[in-house]
Amino acid sequence: MSSNYLLAMYHKVLKWPFGRQLFARMFASKAPYFKTIKPLITELRPNYCELTFAKRKAVHNHIGTVHAIALCNGLEMAMGALAEASIPRHLRWIPKGMTVNYTAKADSDIRIVAQTPADIWQEGDINVAVAGYRADGKAVIEGHITIYVSKKPERSNSTSDKP
């Protein structure tokens, strides 16, 4: 069992009926806009996250394809799950920027992948590779999300401050 809280929860919930769906809902509730795409995390491990979401009317644009913000929501959710499942305990992260290119029409269900090398977790800027694919495997969006990684502040364990 993993010592990472998110991976431990993921593996625990996978044993339950509809575990993937439950986990995805729990994780999506961290940022309510994630719920708008109704994602399903299909794979989560250190330095890798894959999720899917359906092409449905609620994520369509004016031409009937998946809209850009729905794609970016998927990218950000996959990156966030990857970061939480991968970052060493003494570090924390925050998103800093996103650069994407739309490479094809998103005219089917979408599969999102976020990945990093295992040795990347150190203080400073980190680029997480992100991409989205339609059902035929063609990339519809590619890019990276830059996160800033810093040390967690020291927690005071002193009781001398208490009266």
Protein Blocks (a to p, Z undefined) as FASTA:
>chain_A
ZZbfklmmmmmmmmpghklmmmmmmmmmmpmklmmnopadfbdcehiacddddddfklcc
fkopacfklmmmmmmmmmmmmmmmmmcfkbccddfbdcdddfbdcfbccdddddddfklp
cgdjdddddddddfkopafbdcdddddddddddddfbfklpZZ
